[in-house]
Amino acid sequence: MSATRDRISQIYHQPLPDLLFEAQRTHREHHDPNAVQLCTLCNIKTGACPEDCAYCSQSVRNKTGLVPQELMSIEAVVAEAQAAKANGSTRFCMGAAWREVKDGSQFDRVLEMVRQVASLDMEVCCTLGMLKPHQAERLKAAGLTAYNHNLDTSPSYYEQIITTRTYQDRLETIRAVSAAGISVCCGGILGMGESVEDRIELLEALCTLDPAPESIPINCLIPVKGTPLEDAPAIDSIELVRAIATTRILFPKAMVRLSAGRVQMSDELQALCMLAGANSLFTGPVLLTAPNPTHSHDEEMLERLGMISKPLT
């Protein structure tokens, strides 16, 4: 799809009741408004990443005290996927702290993880860094449903956050994923010191992707001690809701995923985000290395809201 920055700004800045009404109306046309998809993210390889992302605890350039861990065994990952499914997740994402995928035994191990998780009748997503076209094709053949590769922030603000990988690098990986017939999961991180205009520019960049992403994670920064963004102030709650509602209106059919940062949110704020069109939650005790609400808390919250977890269709 395509939307001009002026049009996106017009949507974003309208009175909040009007914005929420439009977002909820759009949401109901394409989704069950009372169902959310539960997803689980497994960190299959932790730390020692050479990138310099200002937000990340896993970068070797950030002194966060994180202890690196080798690539997990296939058996351990499948066990985590089985536990996630038992807790209601229908999508399992595997993340590795790599700059890029390298052909060889470790990638072969990841391909086998994809095959075995896919055999559990779950959606399977990976986020492994930059991909070449032939690697995307191998992931597709193994049964991968989606590949996550976030743009992180606007093109204008990007170099304030990362200098070791260009925006163009990210777009090339997304193109390789799309060409292989894998669904694109692509979103960003809010609360990194960016302006409202940057958030609008990020949405504009997402609108240029063809095909449009089927999955859009909206992450809120969790400041980590030892990173350049350790003192970043939290994004204003209403600004977060505006960003989610605008995303829903721009991408009517996408799954808008409320991702990192939920541990800092009240149930009331999460409810407002879901009213604005978020229809997926990342569950589990951690997201990569960041804290996350417990499964029991999420269960209780959804029960209080009269909402259900979305079954796999």
JOVENLIN-V890189 format. One record per pair of residues at least 6 apart in sequence whose C-alpha atoms are under 7 Angstrom apart, sorted by sequence separation. I is the first residue (numbers start at 0). GAP is how many residues later the second one is. D is the distance in whole Angstrom. If there is no record, write none. Layout:
{{I	GAP	D} {I	GAP	D}}
This chain:
{{26	6	7} {52	6	7} {100	6	7} {117	6	6} {177	6	7} {222	6	6} {223	6	5} {284	6	6} {285	6	5} {301	6	6} {51	7	6} {56	7	6} {116	7	7} {176	7	7} {222	7	5} {284	7	5} {10	8	7} {50	8	6} {57	8	7} {222	8	7} {247	8	7} {283	8	7} {284	8	6} {48	9	6} {49	9	6} {51	9	6} {56	9	7} {222	9	6} {283	9	7} {284	9	5} {47	10	6} {48	10	5} {49	10	6} {113	10	7} {173	10	7} {283	10	6} {46	11	4} {47	11	6} {48	11	6} {80	11	6} {283	11	6} {45	12	7} {46	12	6} {47	12	5} {154	12	7} {282	12	6} {46	19	7} {124	19	6} {150	19	7} {46	20	7} {47	20	6} {123	20	5} {124	20	6} {125	20	7} {126	20	6} {257	20	6} {46	21	4} {123	21	5} {124	21	5} {125	21	5} {126	21	5} {255	21	7} {256	21	6} {45	22	5} {46	22	7} {122	22	6} {123	22	6} {124	22	5} {125	22	6} {126	22	6} {255	22	5} {256	22	6} {257	22	6} {258	22	6} {45	23	5} {124	23	7} {255	23	6} {256	23	4} {257	23	5} {258	23	5} {44	24	6} {45	24	7} {254	24	6} {255	24	6} {256	24	6} {257	24	7} {44	25	6} {117	25	6} {148	25	7} {254	25	7} {44	26	4} {43	27	6} {44	27	6} {100	27	6} {114	27	5} {185	27	6} {259	27	7} {43	28	5} {99	28	6} {100	28	6} {110	28	6} {113	28	6} {114	28	6} {184	28	6} {262	28	7} {99	29	4} {100	29	6} {113	29	6} {183	29	5} {184	29	6} {185	29	6} {186	29	5} {187	29	7} {188	29	6} {189	29	6} {190	29	6} {191	29	6} {243	29	7} {247	29	5} {262	29	5} {91	30	7} {97	30	6} {98	30	5} {99	30	4} {100	30	6} {113	30	6} {146	30	7} {183	30	6} {184	30	4} {185	30	5} {186	30	5} {187	30	6} {188	30	5} {189	30	5} {190	30	5} {261	30	6} {262	30	5} {90	31	5} {91	31	6} {92	31	6} {93	31	6} {94	31	6} {95	31	7} {96	31	7} {97	31	6} {98	31	6} {99	31	6} {110	31	6} {182	31	6} {183	31	7} {184	31	6} {185	31	6} {186	31	6} {187	31	6} {188	31	5} {189	31	6} {240	31	7} {244	31	5} {261	31	7} {89	32	5} {90	32	4} {91	32	5} {92	32	4} {93	32	5} {94	32	5} {95	32	5} {188	32	6} {240	32	5} {243	32	6} {244	32	6} {89	33	6} {90	33	6} {91	33	6} {92	33	5} {93	33	6} {94	33	6} {243	33	7} {243	34	7} {266	34	7} {73	35	7} {77	35	7} {146	35	7} {150	35	7} {151	35	7} {152	35	6} {240	35	6} {80	36	7} {145	36	5} {146	36	6} {147	36	6} {148	36	6} {149	36	4} {150	36	6} {151	36	4} {152	36	6} {144	37	6} {145	37	4} {146	37	5} {147	37	4} {148	37	5} {149	37	5} {150	37	6} {151	37	5} {156	37	7} {191	37	7} {77	38	7} {144	38	6} {145	38	6} {146	38	6} {147	38	6} {149	38	6} {215	38	7} {57	39	7} {73	39	6} {77	39	6} {145	39	6} {192	39	7} {214	39	5} {215	39	6} {216	39	6} {217	39	6} {218	39	7} {220	39	7} {221	39	6} {135	40	6} {139	40	7} {191	40	6} {213	40	5} {214	40	5} {215	40	5} {216	40	4} {217	40	5} {218	40	5} {219	40	6} {220	40	6} {131	41	7} {135	41	6} {156	41	7} {212	41	7} {213	41	6} {214	41	6} {215	41	6} {216	41	6} {217	41	6} {218	41	5} {219	41	5} {130	42	5} {139	42	6} {190	42	7} {216	42	6} {218	42	6} {129	43	6} {132	43	5} {136	43	5} {190	43	6} {39	44	6} {131	44	7} {135	44	6} {153	44	5} {190	44	5} {153	45	7} {189	45	7} {153	47	5} {48	48	5} {50	48	6} {153	48	4} {39	49	6} {48	49	6} {49	49	7} {152	49	6} {37	50	6} {38	50	5} {43	50	6} {45	50	7} {46	50	6} {48	50	6} {37	51	5} {38	51	6} {39	51	6} {40	51	6} {41	51	6} {42	51	6} {43	51	6} {44	51	5} {45	51	6} {37	52	6} {38	52	5} {39	52	5} {40	52	5} {41	52	5} {42	52	5} {43	52	5} {44	52	6} {36	53	7} {37	53	7} {38	53	6} {39	53	6} {40	53	6} {41	53	6} {42	53	6} {53	107	5} {52	108	6} {53	108	6} {52	109	5} {51	110	6} {51	111	7} {51	112	6} {50	113	6} {63	161	6} {63	162	5} {62	163	5} {63	163	7} {61	164	6} {62	164	7} {61	165	5} {56	167	6} {54	168	7} {56	170	7} {55	171	7} {54	172	6} {53	173	6} {54	173	7} {53	174	5} {54	174	6} {53	175	6} {8	191	6} {7	192	6} {4	195	7} {4	196	7} {4	199	6} {3	200	7} {2	201	7} {2	204	6} {1	205	5} {0	206	6} {1	206	6} {0	207	7} {0	211	6} {26	221	7} {89	221	7} {22	222	5} {29	222	7} {89	222	6} {25	223	6} {29	223	6} {19	225	6} {22	225	6} {26	225	6} {18	226	7} {22	226	5} {25	226	6} {11	230	6} {11	234	6} {10	235	6} {36	242	6} {37	242	6} {38	242	6} {39	242	5} {35	243	5} {36	243	4} {37	243	5} {38	243	5} {39	243	5} {34	244	7} {35	244	5} {36	244	6} {37	244	6} {38	244	6} {39	244	6} {35	245	7} {37	245	6} {42	245	5} {40	246	6} {41	246	7} {40	247	7} {26	250	6} {23	251	6} {23	252	6} {22	253	6} {23	253	6} {22	254	6} {19	256	6} {37	271	6} {34	272	6} {35	272	6} {36	272	6} {33	273	5} {34	273	5} {35	273	5} {36	273	5} {33	274	6} {34	274	5} {35	274	5} {34	275	5}}
